[in-house]
Amino acid sequence: MGNKDKTLVSGYSTTASHEEKRGNKRKIGMKIGVIGAGKVGTSIGYMMKKKGFNVVAVSDKIESQLDNARRYIGSELLYTHENMETVYASDVIAITTQDRAIAEVADEISEKSEQLDGKLFFHTSGAHPSSIISSLESKGALLGSFHPLQTFPDIDSAIRVIPETYIFIDGNEESIPILTDIGKAIGFDVVKIDGKDKVLYHLSAVYVCNLLCALLYAGQEIMNNAHVELRPFFPIIKATLDNIEAKGPLMSLTGPIIRGDAETVMSHLNAIDNLELHKRVYKALSSVALEMVRKREVLDSETIDRLQEILNGT
């Protein structure tokens, strides 16, 4: 691993310049395998093949998953139930299983392998660092993680949005150029992140994506009580996101909290007095909004104290 003249993956050398590595991408016959034929594995496999990478094998224990991957990636690949067949056929192996299975898959491969010198393994979990597959390193493998910062409700939507998506990577120093080449080819851009920060990174994604869905669902539940549908709210939701993209969340805040409208905040809480969960959500997010107001310095301390008193009340 410490030999700087060692060829790590077919066509990549630690002594090659960055420009040479970039120039050789997709033209060097680097063989790529995918373990896990779900939404992420199939969509990434499809995109890599579309961009000229030599995707050679896909493995999954479920036949229907393999059949689905075959429809997207093509029938000329090796499709197998045996992960080791994918490992043997490939130089770079993407472990795209569900998070709970990643370490187990890596451990099984390590146990069944004598040597993995030169092979690069990367997983696609947003929450875990590359070290989750560290059992492979003892056999000479390179490690990485490769996470598209995107929501994938299905394969077709994933394929549509991946080219606009930032790819976050971490891993061995030797693996970063390869992961960068793949990421820049199939996504919008690549961001290197320290493995120890992955959980906070993933938590941030949960806040702005998954919990945004939960927030809009909570809003819809309140709308139902007013016999109003969600659709008329789409323009204001989209306009808010546009403002956030242009100015950031802090400078995009509007509404009764930043206006210091204590009476409206009180009326809101009274209106959902019988909806305890929604009331707790309103208070928590309004407290965050009040912190934003403090940073904006747009209200006097007396008004801020009055709003905080209302939000702290029962």
matplotlib code that plots the C-alpha trace (Angstrom):
import matplotlib.pyplot as plt

x = [0.0, 2.9, 4.7, 4.2, 5.0, 2.2, -0.7, -3.8, -6.6, -6.2, -4.9, -4.4, -0.9, 0.0, 2.8, 0.5, -0.4, -3.9, -4.4, -3.2, -5.7, -8.5, -7.5, -7.5, -10.9, -13.4, -10.8, -8.6, -10.9, -11.4, -14.0, -16.7, -19.1, -22.2, -23.2, -26.9, -29.4, -31.8, -32.7, -29.2, -27.2, -29.2, -29.4, -25.6, -24.8, -26.9, -25.3, -21.7, -22.4, -24.0, -20.9, -18.6, -17.4, -17.0, -19.7, -19.2, -21.1, -24.1, -25.0, -28.0, -29.7, -33.1, -33.8, -36.4, -33.9, -31.4, -34.1, -34.9, -31.2, -30.9, -33.6, -31.8, -28.1, -28.2, -28.2, -24.5, -23.3, -22.7, -25.8, -25.3, -26.5, -22.9, -21.1, -17.7, -18.3, -18.7, -15.6, -13.5, -14.7, -14.2, -11.4, -13.8, -16.8, -19.7, -21.5, -25.0, -26.9, -29.0, -26.9, -27.5, -26.0, -22.8, -20.4, -21.8, -21.2, -17.7, -16.9, -18.1, -15.9, -12.9, -13.4, -13.7, -10.7, -7.0, -5.9, -7.8, -4.7, -5.5, -9.3, -11.3, -14.5, -16.8, -20.2, -23.1, -24.3, -24.7, -24.4, -21.3, -17.7, -15.6, -14.2, -17.4, -15.9, -12.4, -12.3, -11.4, -8.3, -6.5, -6.6, -5.1, -8.2, -8.7, -11.8, -14.2, -17.7, -19.7, -23.0, -25.2, -26.8, -30.2, -33.6, -34.3, -38.0, -37.6, -34.9, -36.3, -36.4, -32.9, -31.5, -33.2, -31.6, -28.2, -26.6, -27.7, -26.5, -23.5, -21.5, -19.9, -16.9, -14.4, -11.7, -8.1, -5.8, -5.3, -9.0, -10.1, -9.0, -10.9, -14.1, -13.7, -13.5, -16.6, -18.5, -17.7, -18.7, -22.2, -23.0, -22.8, -19.8, -17.8, -17.3, -14.7, -15.8, -14.0, -15.4, -16.0, -18.4, -20.5, -23.2, -23.7, -23.7, -26.4, -28.4, -28.4, -29.8, -32.5, -33.4, -33.7, -35.3, -36.9, -38.1, -39.2, -41.6, -42.8, -43.2, -45.3, -47.3, -48.0, -49.0, -51.3, -53.0, -53.8, -55.0, -57.4, -59.0, -59.6, -60.9, -58.0, -55.9, -52.1, -51.8, -52.5, -49.5, -47.1, -46.2, -45.3, -43.3, -41.4, -40.9, -39.5, -37.0, -36.0, -35.4, -33.3, -31.2, -30.6, -30.2, -29.9, -32.4, -31.6, -32.4, -35.4, -37.4, -40.8, -44.0, -45.3, -42.1, -39.9, -42.6, -42.9, -46.6, -47.3, -51.0, -50.9, -48.5, -50.9, -53.9, -52.0, -51.3, -54.9, -56.1, -54.2, -54.6, -56.2, -53.3, -50.5, -47.9, -48.4, -48.3, -44.9, -43.6, -44.9, -43.3, -39.9, -39.6, -40.9, -38.1, -35.6, -37.2, -36.8, -33.1, -32.9, -34.6, -32.0, -29.3, -31.1, -31.4, -34.8, -36.8, -36.4, -35.6, -39.0, -40.8, -38.4, -39.0, -42.8, -42.6, -40.3, -42.7, -45.6, -43.6, -42.5, -46.1, -48.3]
y = [0.0, 2.3, 1.7, 4.8, 3.0, 0.5, 0.4, 0.7, 0.2, -0.6, 2.5, 4.6, 5.1, 7.1, 8.7, 9.9, 13.6, 14.7, 15.7, 12.3, 10.6, 12.8, 12.3, 8.6, 8.3, 6.1, 5.1, 2.7, -0.3, 0.0, -2.7, -1.7, -3.9, -3.2, -5.1, -4.4, -3.9, -1.5, 2.1, 3.5, 0.7, 0.4, 4.2, 4.7, 1.6, 3.0, 6.5, 5.1, 3.0, 5.9, 8.0, 5.4, 3.4, -0.3, -1.7, -5.5, -7.1, -6.7, -8.9, -9.2, -12.1, -11.2, -12.3, -9.6, -6.9, -8.3, -8.4, -4.8, -3.8, -5.7, -3.6, -0.4, -1.2, -3.8, -7.5, -7.9, -7.7, -10.5, -10.7, -13.0, -13.9, -14.3, -11.1, -12.8, -13.2, -9.4, -8.9, -11.2, -9.6, -6.0, -3.4, -1.0, -2.4, -0.2, -1.6, -0.1, -2.2, -0.8, 0.7, -2.1, -4.6, -2.7, -3.9, -7.5, -7.6, -6.2, -8.7, -11.6, -10.5, -10.1, -13.6, -15.2, -13.4, -14.1, -10.8, -7.7, -5.7, -2.8, -3.2, -0.2, -0.7, 2.2, 2.2, 4.7, 5.4, 9.0, 8.4, 6.2, 6.9, 4.7, 3.0, 1.0, -1.4, -1.4, -5.2, -5.1, -3.0, -5.9, -7.7, -4.8, -3.1, 0.7, 2.2, 5.0, 6.3, 7.9, 9.5, 11.4, 14.2, 13.5, 11.9, 8.7, 7.8, 5.5, 4.7, 6.9, 10.0, 9.2, 8.9, 12.3, 14.2, 12.6, 14.9, 17.9, 16.3, 17.0, 13.8, 13.7, 11.4, 10.2, 7.5, 6.6, 9.2, 6.9, 6.3, 10.0, 10.7, 7.7, 8.5, 12.1, 11.1, 8.9, 11.6, 14.4, 12.2, 11.2, 14.1, 17.9, 18.2, 16.4, 17.5, 15.8, 15.3, 14.0, 10.6, 11.8, 14.4, 12.0, 11.6, 15.4, 15.7, 13.0, 14.6, 17.9, 16.1, 14.5, 18.0, 19.6, 16.6, 13.9, 16.2, 18.8, 16.2, 15.6, 19.3, 19.7, 16.6, 18.4, 21.5, 19.4, 17.9, 21.5, 22.4, 19.4, 20.9, 24.1, 22.1, 23.4, 21.3, 21.4, 22.3, 26.0, 26.2, 24.9, 28.4, 29.8, 26.6, 27.0, 30.7, 30.1, 27.6, 30.0, 32.7, 30.3, 29.3, 33.0, 34.5, 31.6, 30.6, 33.4, 36.3, 34.5, 34.3, 36.0, 35.7, 36.6, 35.8, 38.2, 40.8, 40.5, 39.7, 38.1, 38.2, 36.1, 33.6, 33.3, 32.8, 30.0, 28.1, 28.5, 27.1, 23.9, 23.5, 20.1, 19.0, 18.4, 17.1, 19.9, 22.4, 21.1, 21.3, 24.9, 25.9, 24.2, 25.7, 29.1, 29.1, 28.5, 31.3, 33.5, 32.7, 33.8, 37.0, 37.7, 37.2, 39.5, 42.2, 43.4, 43.3, 45.0, 42.9, 43.5, 42.0, 39.1, 38.4, 38.5, 36.0, 33.7, 33.8, 32.8, 29.9, 28.7, 28.7, 25.6]
z = [0.0, 0.6, -2.7, -4.7, -8.0, -7.4, -9.9, -7.8, -10.2, -13.9, -15.6, -12.4, -10.8, -7.8, -9.8, -12.6, -12.7, -12.0, -15.6, -16.8, -14.5, -15.7, -19.3, -18.9, -17.2, -19.0, -21.6, -19.6, -19.4, -15.6, -14.8, -12.5, -10.5, -8.5, -5.4, -4.7, -7.5, -5.8, -6.7, -6.0, -7.5, -10.6, -11.2, -10.6, -12.7, -15.5, -15.3, -15.2, -18.2, -20.0, -19.4, -20.9, -17.8, -18.3, -16.0, -16.1, -13.3, -10.9, -8.0, -5.8, -4.0, -5.3, -8.9, -9.5, -8.6, -11.1, -13.8, -13.1, -13.3, -16.5, -18.1, -17.3, -17.5, -20.3, -20.8, -21.8, -18.2, -15.7, -13.5, -10.5, -7.0, -5.9, -4.7, -5.1, -8.8, -9.1, -7.0, -9.2, -12.4, -11.3, -10.4, -8.7, -6.7, -5.6, -2.5, -2.9, -0.5, 2.3, 5.1, 7.6, 5.2, 4.1, 6.8, 6.6, 2.8, 3.2, 6.0, 3.9, 0.9, 3.2, 4.7, 1.3, -0.3, 0.0, -1.5, -2.9, -3.8, -6.2, -6.0, -4.9, -2.9, -2.2, -0.5, -1.1, 2.4, 3.3, 7.1, 7.3, 6.5, 4.3, 7.4, 7.7, 5.2, 6.8, 7.0, 3.2, 3.9, 5.6, 2.2, 0.4, -0.9, -1.2, 0.5, -0.3, 0.2, -2.6, -1.8, -4.2, -2.2, -3.7, -3.0, -5.0, -4.8, -7.9, -10.5, -13.3, -11.1, -9.9, -13.4, -14.2, -11.3, -10.8, -13.5, -11.3, -8.1, -5.9, -5.0, -1.6, -1.2, 1.4, 1.4, 1.1, -0.5, -3.4, -4.0, -4.1, -7.7, -9.0, -7.0, -8.2, -11.8, -11.5, -9.5, -11.9, -14.9, -13.6, -11.3, -11.2, -9.0, -6.3, -2.7, -0.5, 3.1, 6.2, 7.2, 10.8, 9.5, 7.6, 10.3, 10.6, 6.8, 6.6, 9.4, 7.5, 4.5, 6.6, 7.9, 4.5, 2.7, 4.8, 7.6, 5.0, 3.8, 7.3, 7.8, 4.7, 5.7, 9.1, 7.2, 5.0, 8.1, 9.3, 5.8, 6.0, 9.1, 7.1, 4.1, 1.9, -0.5, -0.7, -4.4, -4.0, -1.6, -4.3, -5.6, -2.2, -1.4, -4.7, -4.2, -0.7, -2.1, -4.9, -2.2, -0.1, -3.1, -3.9, -0.4, 2.1, 4.8, 7.2, 4.8, 3.3, 6.5, 6.4, 8.5, 11.9, 13.9, 12.0, 12.0, 15.8, 15.5, 18.9, 18.5, 15.4, 16.9, 19.9, 17.6, 15.7, 18.9, 20.1, 16.7, 17.1, 20.8, 20.3, 17.9, 20.4, 18.0, 15.5, 18.3, 19.5, 15.9, 15.6, 18.8, 18.0, 14.5, 15.6, 18.3, 15.5, 13.6, 16.7, 16.8, 13.2, 14.1, 16.8, 14.2, 11.8, 14.6, 13.3, 16.5, 19.8, 22.9, 24.4, 21.4, 21.2, 24.9, 24.4, 21.5, 23.5, 26.4, 24.2, 22.6, 26.1, 27.3, 27.4]

ax = plt.figure().add_subplot(projection="3d")
ax.plot(x, y, z, "-o")
ax.set_aspect("equal")
plt.show()
